[in-house]
Amino acid sequence: MTQQLTPAKPTKLSELPATAICGNDISSSVLYVSALAIIAAGQYAWITLLIVAGVLYLFRKIYGEVVGALPLNGGAYNALLNTTSKSMASLAATLTLLSYMATAVISASEAMHYLHGIIPGLPIIGATVLLLAIFLGITIMGIGESSIVAQIIFLFHLFSLIFLSGAITLYLFQNGMDVFYANNALPLPQGSITMAIFWGFAAAMLGISGFESSSNFVEEQQDGVFPKTLRNMWIVVSICNPLMAFLALAIVPIPEVSAHATNLLSHMGQITGGGWLATMVSIDAVVVLSGAVLTAYIGVTGLLERMTLDRILPLYLLKKNKWGSSYRISIVFFLLSVSILLITNGAVSALAGVYTISFLLVMGLFGVGNILLKVKRAKLPRPERASWSAVLLAIIAVLCALWGNILQEPPPGENSNLFIFAEYFVPAMIFVTIMLNRIALLDSLMQFIEYLFVPILKLVTKTNEGIQLTIDKIQDQEFVFFTRGDNLSNLNKVLLYIQENEHTRKIKIVTVKPSAGEEVSENLASDIEFLDREYPEIKIEYVCINGVFGPGLIQELSKEWNIPVNFMFIGSPGDHFPYRVAELGGVRLII
């Protein structure tokens, strides 16, 4: 008996591993969001990051209510699916998928850029593909193994940030706050405090990307863990992002920030601790950005599993391996990510518009889902509730950040964020729309094929029928072979001749008895029966008649049976045959 192998049941995640998986994504934002906020808001950058932390606090309640009421993978997609149409939910799913794809590619590429600073000869594109492939393998091994890697990355990242903060604090005690005061004396980059905070807030909202990740794998978490992951992510973002922006303003002149926008934290480590600290921060950047790639894999797996179960995507994707992982989803996501990487040639700016706009739209749609849940599913039990004012304020904040990112002037020679976003969003939405309406599309295709080809099919069928009738008419022409009781071998030669040379399915084998009392060879009838079985495609009829074989009988039978004389055969006559062959009227000799 063969033993059936069943996929191992995935282990439910506790608080630390679940927080680590989504925390790597959101906490990695500290590596770039401080510089973005300082460039946009100048000395008020840390204030804009505190405002972002306040908005994130509102979303803690929003996510807690929606996912608490509907504890299923899918995030905003799941929320809208249970409160509105599948088309609207698919819009959220498409945006989330684009966000994860951009997250994976940007994080992997940025990680390799940091590593390139340590290993100058590193080929960035090839290394990025390799990193995506490594985390593909880790994801295929199951969420339990993935969470162990995520925890190591997350704890090392927190340690690095704490160590860097301590080094900067010590540096400030020794050198004072002169740079901070000088930065605050500079004119505002946007002309007014209000505009500086607006543009800084729009840029800083990128610092909470990844907050939606936990809702996309909530089914893999233990009961009660999901709200704790939201709380923990909020604490990390609320402390680390404003603090790093404040410390940056204390040691780095604002004009110098733009030159180190992609490695501001390692530059801060260089200032306060030297090359070894800058290297440690760079290594941390490589590690935690790699963790963000892992988060993208896990989040997109939960999302696409839910979409596949709802038949928006092919059921083929749900196949699981022995670790309980939907490996086909991971492979498809890897291929899509690599394709985008190659299409954009690793240009991070080309994906920034996709990342920012799709992420903010997902956050906004989650707020819309919360409102719909309150209105349409008011009686559905939920562990916590967000107030109407909190939900509306959070949506307005997201819309402001979205508007700021759409209005943002692109670098010279590059397209706007909205244009780049549309390049990826439109094809993805077309594919999802096709999947949602595939029955109607297939029915339309079938009708078109019928309209186009049925008239041709009718013509072909009619032509085939006419040809077949002609063939049947040709093959219905009957032939005659006159025998005097030939042996089986001669009769077989006759049939072989007929089969190879004549278009017919009928033959009469005729023997003529000169007198009524004369006996025919007793083997003739049985031989003909045998040949009838051996040649099933030819209908053989045995006829025995009384008379004298000669021209007169041939002509008589030709008229009676309506068979031309030239379709009548005989064997070669002997010396005693009373007629010459020419006198028989055209009878043919075949043996």
FENWOQUI-V273950 format. One record per residue. N is the residue number from 1. SS is DSSP state (@ for helix, = for strand, . for the rest). PHI is phi in whole degrees, -180 to 180 (* if undefined). PSI is psi in radians with two decimals (none if undefined). Layout:
N,SS,PHI,PSI
N,SS,PHI,PSI
This chain:
1,.,*,2.32
2,.,-87,2.43
3,.,-91,2.22
4,.,-82,2.21
5,.,-88,2.19
6,.,-107,2.50
7,.,-58,2.45
8,.,-67,2.46
9,.,-75,2.14
10,.,-61,2.51
11,.,-79,2.36
12,.,-71,2.47
13,=,-86,2.42
14,.,-87,-3.01
15,@,-64,-0.86
16,@,-64,-0.91
17,@,-63,-0.65
18,@,-66,-0.74
19,@,-64,-0.68
20,@,-63,-0.73
21,@,-60,-0.89
22,@,-83,-0.47
23,@,-67,-0.54
24,@,-62,-0.64
25,@,-69,-0.94
26,@,-72,-0.59
27,@,-77,-0.36
28,.,-70,-0.26
29,.,-63,-0.41
30,@,-62,-0.37
31,@,-72,-0.38
32,@,-131,-0.37
33,@,-73,-0.52
34,@,-62,-0.80
35,@,-64,-0.75
36,@,-60,-0.76
37,@,-68,-0.69
38,@,-66,-0.73
39,@,-62,-0.64
40,@,-85,-0.70
41,@,-115,-0.03
42,@,62,-2.30
43,@,-69,-0.18
44,@,-97,0.22
45,@,-60,-0.78
46,@,-65,-0.50
47,@,-70,-0.73
48,@,-62,-0.61
49,@,-72,-0.52
50,@,-68,-0.65
51,@,-64,-0.72
52,@,-60,-0.72
53,@,-61,-0.63
54,@,-66,-0.73
55,@,-63,-0.69
56,@,-64,-0.58
57,@,-62,-0.67
58,@,-64,-0.69
59,@,-71,-0.37
60,@,-58,-0.80
61,@,-68,-0.71
62,@,-62,-0.86
63,@,-66,-0.69
64,@,-62,-0.68
65,@,-71,-0.82
66,@,-67,-0.88
67,@,-73,-0.51
68,@,-66,-0.62
69,@,-79,-0.58
70,.,-129,1.34
71,.,-77,1.13
72,.,-128,2.64
73,.,-59,2.69
74,.,126,-0.30
75,.,60,-2.25
76,@,-61,-0.58
77,@,-60,-0.84
78,@,-64,-0.69
79,@,-62,-0.82
80,@,-74,-0.54
81,@,-62,-0.61
82,.,-93,0.03
83,.,-130,-0.25
84,.,-147,-2.72
85,.,-82,2.83
86,@,-67,-0.54
87,@,-64,-0.77
88,@,-65,-0.72
89,@,-64,-0.65
90,@,-67,-0.53
91,@,-61,-0.82
92,@,-63,-0.70
93,@,-64,-0.71
94,@,-64,-0.75
95,@,-63,-0.71
96,@,-65,-0.73
97,@,-62,-0.77
98,@,-62,-0.70
99,@,-62,-0.76
100,@,-67,-0.69
101,@,-63,-0.78
102,@,-65,-0.69
103,@,-59,-0.85
104,@,-61,-0.83
105,@,-71,-0.79
106,@,-64,-0.82
107,@,-63,-0.79
108,@,-64,-0.75
109,@,-66,-0.78
110,@,-64,-0.68
111,@,-60,-0.73
112,@,-73,-0.48
113,@,-66,-0.75
114,@,-62,-0.75
115,@,-67,-0.55
116,@,-63,-0.54
117,@,-66,-0.47
118,@,-89,-0.67
119,.,-119,1.55
120,.,-57,-0.50
121,.,-84,0.10
122,.,-71,2.20
123,.,-75,1.98
124,@,-67,-0.80
125,@,-63,-0.87
126,@,-62,-0.71
127,@,-67,-0.62
128,@,-65,-0.77
129,@,-61,-0.73
130,@,-62,-0.73
131,@,-64,-0.75
132,@,-61,-0.66
133,@,-69,-0.67
134,@,-61,-0.80
135,@,-75,-0.37
136,@,-61,-0.81
137,@,-63,-0.72
138,@,-65,-0.71
139,@,-67,-0.70
140,@,-62,-0.51
141,.,-73,-0.12
142,.,111,2.79
143,@,-71,-0.47
144,@,-62,-0.85
145,@,-67,-0.64
146,@,-63,-0.68
147,@,-67,-0.56
148,@,-64,-0.81
149,@,-61,-0.75
150,@,-62,-0.71
151,@,-63,-0.76
152,@,-60,-0.79
153,@,-63,-0.81
154,@,-63,-0.80
155,@,-67,-0.67
156,@,-65,-0.66
157,@,-64,-0.81
158,@,-61,-0.73
159,@,-60,-0.76
160,@,-63,-0.72
161,@,-67,-0.73
162,@,-64,-0.76
163,@,-64,-0.75
164,@,-65,-0.73
165,@,-62,-0.73
166,@,-63,-0.72
167,@,-65,-0.70
168,@,-67,-0.75
169,@,-59,-0.78
170,@,-62,-0.71
171,@,-61,-0.72
172,@,-68,-0.64
173,@,-63,-0.57
174,@,-86,-0.51
175,@,-117,-0.17
176,.,86,-3.07
177,.,-112,0.50
178,@,-61,-0.72
179,@,-65,-0.68
180,@,-63,-0.78
181,@,-66,-0.67
182,@,-65,-0.71
183,@,-64,-0.69
184,@,-70,-0.32
185,@,-85,-0.19
186,.,-72,2.65
187,.,-67,2.65
188,.,-71,2.45
189,.,-67,-0.40
190,.,-108,0.07
191,.,92,-0.54
192,.,-144,2.77
193,@,-63,-0.72
194,@,-61,-0.84
195,@,-70,-0.62
196,@,-62,-0.77
197,@,-68,-0.65
198,@,-62,-0.92
199,@,-67,-0.63
200,@,-66,-0.68
201,@,-65,-0.74
202,@,-60,-0.72
203,@,-72,-0.67
204,@,-73,-0.37
205,@,-62,-0.35
206,@,-65,-0.32
207,@,-71,-0.19
208,@,-108,0.22
209,.,-65,2.33
210,.,110,-0.23
211,.,-65,-0.48
212,.,-79,-0.17
213,@,-62,-0.71
214,@,-60,-0.61
215,@,-71,-0.26
216,@,-89,-0.13
217,@,-135,0.64
218,@,-65,-0.52
219,@,-68,-0.35
220,@,-90,0.01
221,=,-101,2.62
222,.,-67,2.78
223,.,-58,2.33
224,.,83,-0.07
225,@,-80,-0.61
226,@,-56,-0.90
227,@,-61,-0.50
228,@,-70,-0.62
229,@,-65,-0.67
230,@,-63,-0.78
231,@,-62,-0.79
232,@,-66,-0.70
233,@,-64,-0.70
234,@,-63,-0.72
235,@,-63,-0.81
236,@,-60,-0.83
237,@,-68,-0.71
238,@,-67,-0.52
239,@,-93,-0.93
240,@,-68,-0.85
241,@,-66,-0.90
242,@,-64,-0.66
243,@,-64,-0.78
244,@,-66,-0.64
245,@,-65,-0.72
246,@,-64,-0.80
247,@,-66,-0.60
248,@,-63,-0.75
249,@,-66,-0.39
250,@,-83,-0.35
251,@,-128,-0.24
252,.,-120,2.14
253,.,-60,2.45
254,@,-56,-0.73
255,@,-61,-0.40
256,@,-82,-0.29
257,@,-65,-0.72
258,@,-60,-0.60
259,@,-71,-0.31
260,@,-124,0.60
261,.,-63,-0.56
262,.,-90,-0.21
263,.,-142,0.72
264,@,-60,-0.74
265,@,-68,-0.69
266,@,-68,-0.56
267,@,-65,-0.69
268,@,-64,-0.67
269,@,-65,-0.64
270,@,-64,-0.71
271,@,-67,-0.74
272,@,-94,-0.43
273,@,-132,-0.18
274,.,96,-2.97
275,@,-63,-0.61
276,@,-65,-0.68
277,@,-71,-0.67
278,@,-62,-0.69
279,@,-66,-0.74
280,@,-62,-0.72
281,@,-67,-0.67
282,@,-64,-0.74
283,@,-62,-0.73
284,@,-60,-0.71
285,@,-61,-0.77
286,@,-60,-0.78
287,@,-69,-0.86
288,@,-73,-0.58
289,@,-66,-0.59
290,@,-64,-0.66
291,@,-62,-0.59
292,@,-66,-0.58
293,@,-63,-0.77
294,@,-61,-0.73
295,@,-60,-0.70
296,@,-62,-0.76
297,@,-60,-0.84
298,@,-68,-0.74
299,@,-64,-0.77
300,@,-70,-0.52
301,@,-64,-0.81
302,@,-62,-0.72
303,@,-65,-0.86
304,@,-72,-0.52
305,@,-61,-0.78
306,@,-64,-0.75
307,@,-65,-0.65
308,@,-69,-0.71
309,@,-61,-0.52
310,.,-88,0.14
311,.,65,0.47
312,.,-83,-0.53
313,.,-117,2.80
314,.,-61,2.42
315,@,-63,-0.28
316,@,-54,-0.53
317,@,-73,-0.27
318,@,-83,-0.07
319,.,-58,2.28
320,.,-112,2.67
321,.,-97,-2.98
322,.,-69,-0.28
323,.,-91,0.02
324,.,79,0.34
325,.,-99,2.40
326,.,-80,1.36
327,@,-66,-0.49
328,@,-68,-0.62
329,@,-63,-0.77
330,@,-62,-0.72
331,@,-66,-0.76
332,@,-62,-0.75
333,@,-63,-0.70
334,@,-61,-0.81
335,@,-64,-0.72
336,@,-63,-0.76
337,@,-64,-0.77
338,@,-64,-0.67
339,@,-63,-0.73
340,@,-66,-0.71
341,@,-58,-0.79
342,@,-72,-0.66
343,@,-63,-0.75
344,@,-87,-0.09
345,.,57,0.58
346,.,76,0.19
347,.,-75,1.91
348,@,-64,-0.64
349,@,-63,-0.51
350,@,-69,-0.39
351,@,-103,-0.18
352,@,-62,-0.69
353,@,-65,-0.71
354,@,-62,-0.82
355,@,-62,-0.93
356,@,-65,-0.92
357,@,-67,-0.75
358,@,-65,-0.72
359,@,-63,-0.80
360,@,-67,-0.64
361,@,-65,-0.66
362,@,-63,-0.76
363,@,-61,-0.76
364,@,-64,-0.71
365,@,-67,-0.52
366,@,-66,-0.66
367,@,-65,-0.70
368,@,-63,-0.71
369,@,-61,-0.63
370,@,-64,-0.75
371,@,-63,-0.79
372,@,-64,-0.61
373,@,-64,-0.71
374,@,-65,-0.67
375,@,-82,-0.82
376,@,-93,-0.40
377,.,-128,0.84
378,.,-63,-0.55
379,.,-85,-0.12
380,.,-68,2.19
381,.,-67,2.54
382,.,-151,2.54
383,.,-71,-0.44
384,.,-150,2.84
385,.,-133,2.44
386,.,-95,2.41
387,.,-70,2.74
388,@,-59,-0.73
389,@,-64,-0.68
390,@,-65,-0.73
391,@,-65,-0.82
392,@,-64,-0.73
393,@,-64,-0.69
394,@,-65,-0.74
395,@,-65,-0.73
396,@,-62,-0.72
397,@,-62,-0.75
398,@,-65,-0.71
399,@,-63,-0.67
400,@,-63,-0.79
401,@,-64,-0.69
402,@,-63,-0.78
403,@,-62,-0.71
404,@,-63,-0.70
405,@,-73,-0.55
406,@,-71,-0.70
407,@,-76,-0.29
408,.,-58,2.29
409,.,-71,2.25
410,.,-74,2.77
411,.,-60,2.70
412,.,-55,2.32
413,.,85,0.00
414,.,-116,2.71
415,.,-79,2.86
416,.,-72,2.81
417,@,-57,-0.72
418,@,-65,-0.71
419,@,-66,-0.78
420,@,-64,-0.72
421,@,-60,-0.77
422,@,-64,-0.57
423,@,-59,-0.58
424,@,-96,-0.61
425,@,-70,-0.76
426,@,-62,-0.88
427,@,-61,-0.69
428,@,-64,-0.71
429,@,-70,-0.59
430,@,-63,-0.74
431,@,-63,-0.81
432,@,-64,-0.69
433,@,-62,-0.70
434,@,-62,-0.76
435,@,-64,-0.67
436,@,-69,-0.54
437,.,-114,0.46
438,@,-66,-0.56
439,@,-65,-0.83
440,@,-64,-0.69
441,@,-67,-0.73
442,@,-66,-0.65
443,@,-65,-0.73
444,@,-64,-0.71
445,@,-62,-0.72
446,@,-64,-0.73
447,@,-65,-0.67
448,@,-64,-0.76
449,@,-62,-0.74
450,@,-63,-0.75
451,@,-63,-0.66
452,@,-81,-0.70
453,@,-109,-0.30
454,@,-61,-0.78
455,@,-59,-0.69
456,@,-66,-0.71
457,@,-63,-0.71
458,@,-63,-0.75
459,@,-63,-0.77
460,@,-63,-0.76
461,@,-62,-0.79
462,@,-64,-0.72
463,@,-64,-0.76
464,@,-61,-0.71
465,@,-64,-0.73
466,@,-64,-0.74
467,@,-64,-0.74
468,@,-64,-0.66
469,@,-63,-0.70
470,@,-64,-0.77
471,@,-61,-0.78
472,@,-62,-0.70
473,@,-64,-0.71
474,@,-65,-0.78
475,@,-75,-0.30
476,.,-78,-0.19
477,.,-64,2.17
478,=,-91,2.53
479,=,-115,2.83
480,=,-132,2.37
481,=,-124,2.14
482,=,-90,2.21
483,.,-128,2.62
484,.,-101,0.26
485,.,108,0.66
486,.,-58,2.72
487,.,-74,3.01
488,@,-61,-0.64
489,@,-63,-0.78
490,@,-66,-0.71
491,@,-64,-0.65
492,@,-64,-0.67
493,@,-63,-0.64
494,@,-61,-0.83
495,@,-69,-0.64
496,@,-63,-0.72
497,@,-62,-0.81
498,@,-60,-0.78
499,@,-64,-0.66
500,@,-88,-0.38
501,@,-121,-0.31
502,.,-123,2.56
503,.,-94,1.46
504,.,-152,2.77
505,.,-123,0.15
506,=,-136,2.43
507,=,-150,2.44
508,=,-104,2.20
509,=,-100,2.01
510,=,-116,2.31
511,=,-121,2.45
512,=,-114,2.15
513,=,-98,2.17
514,.,-63,-0.57
515,.,-136,2.74
516,.,-65,-0.48
517,.,-87,-0.17
518,.,-75,2.41
519,.,-93,2.50
520,.,-91,2.70
521,.,-52,2.22
522,@,-68,-0.32
523,@,-87,-0.22
524,@,-63,-0.82
525,@,-62,-0.76
526,@,-68,-0.62
527,@,-64,-0.72
528,@,-66,-0.68
529,@,-61,-0.70
530,@,-63,-0.80
531,@,-65,-0.57
532,@,-62,-0.64
533,@,-74,-0.59
534,@,-77,-0.44
535,.,-121,1.25
536,.,-65,-0.40
537,.,-78,-0.18
538,.,-114,2.22
539,=,-85,2.01
540,=,-105,2.21
541,=,-118,2.21
542,=,-96,2.22
543,=,-128,2.24
544,=,-119,2.13
545,=,-128,2.70
546,=,-93,2.39
547,.,155,-2.98
548,.,-116,2.15
549,.,-70,2.18
550,.,-178,-3.07
551,@,-57,-0.65
552,@,-65,-0.82
553,@,-64,-0.67
554,@,-62,-0.79
555,@,-66,-0.68
556,@,-64,-0.82
557,@,-67,-0.61
558,@,-61,-0.74
559,@,-72,-0.74
560,@,-64,-0.73
561,@,-96,-0.07
562,.,58,0.80
563,.,-121,2.09
564,.,-59,2.59
565,@,-61,-0.58
566,@,-71,-0.10
567,@,-99,0.25
568,=,-112,2.34
569,=,-119,2.64
570,=,-137,2.87
571,.,-80,2.96
572,.,-64,2.20
573,.,-75,2.70
574,.,-86,-3.01
575,.,-68,-0.45
576,.,-91,0.09
577,.,-69,2.22
578,.,-75,-0.17
579,.,-121,2.63
580,.,-81,2.67
581,@,-59,-0.63
582,@,-63,-0.48
583,@,-76,-0.22
584,@,-81,-0.03
585,.,85,0.25
586,.,114,0.16
587,.,-62,2.45
588,=,-101,2.56
589,=,-96,2.23
590,.,-125,-0.23
591,.,-137,none
